[in-house]
């Protein structure tokens, strides 16, 4: 495991991320309605975008919430809106739901799709602002967060008209700069033998990386589907957009990994010995598997 001293930005939860957690009780089941999905290993049926899921109750709760995976709806257990659902439901639309006001349905669903992207960007920018030691990079991340907060607090029409692609590019550039700094700090204790294969977008499906020091690895966008990362140390490893479906994380140290999200963990497999960043929680299916 990594014996190097922690990077000064590694130890505490990123600021202002409490509002970036899903609060389904204050949402009008937007993820169960706005998005469509096809029958697959993640979903038991086909559903068109903009139509309610067949399991949706009148009070916007899920009738099979406690047995989604056995019923073939694993995708629902992986998804996370980063708090966009309650923001759109309670802030942008002031508690008016799409059943009571069907004429607002399309606009509400469109706002949810945009807001989710912006909330995810806020999640990463908050971490970038904390993890960097460069005041200029911290200020850059802070300005981007302020711009996104302003857009989310404005009118729905302005939100839908914004250039999300341009904002995404600017956010990505800021995240990459912070990543380079954090990875450089941690890479000295990494495993140099793996440098050539551990790169952005790498095809690492099913690769055996058990009990390895992957400190400072750039795994951004890597395909780690069913990869064996049990007992590995990922301090300072960039996991932005990495596909962790069915990856084995039992006993792995992810406590100082960079840009990790709850949906990534929800899609992976781990146990009580997996060390997680302070802002993330052990998925319910991990706990069930370790009982």
SULJOKA-V346089 format. One record per run of one state. SS is the DSSP state (h for helix, s for strand, l for the rest). FROM is the first residue (numbers start at 1). LEN is the number of residues. If there is no record, write none. Layout:
# SULJOKA-V346089
<<SS	FROM	LEN> <SS	FROM	LEN>>
This chain:
# SULJOKA-V346089
<<l	1	17> <h	18	3> <l	21	3> <h	24	3> <l	27	10> <s	37	1> <l	38	9> <s	47	1> <l	48	8> <s	56	1> <l	57	5> <s	62	1> <l	63	2> <h	65	3> <l	68	6> <h	74	5> <l	79	5> <h	84	9> <l	93	9> <h	102	30> <l	132	3> <h	135	19> <l	154	2> <h	156	6> <l	162	2> <h	164	24> <l	188	4> <h	192	3> <l	195	8> <s	203	1> <l	204	4> <s	208	1> <l	209	4> <s	213	1> <l	214	4> <s	218	1> <l	219	4> <s	223	1> <l	224	4> <s	228	1> <l	229	4> <s	233	1> <l	234	4> <s	238	1> <l	239	4> <s	243	1> <l	244	4> <s	248	1> <l	249	4> <s	253	1> <l	254	4> <s	258	1> <l	259	3> <h	262	6> <l	268	1> <s	269	1> <l	270	5> <s	275	1> <l	276	8> <h	284	7> <l	291	1>>
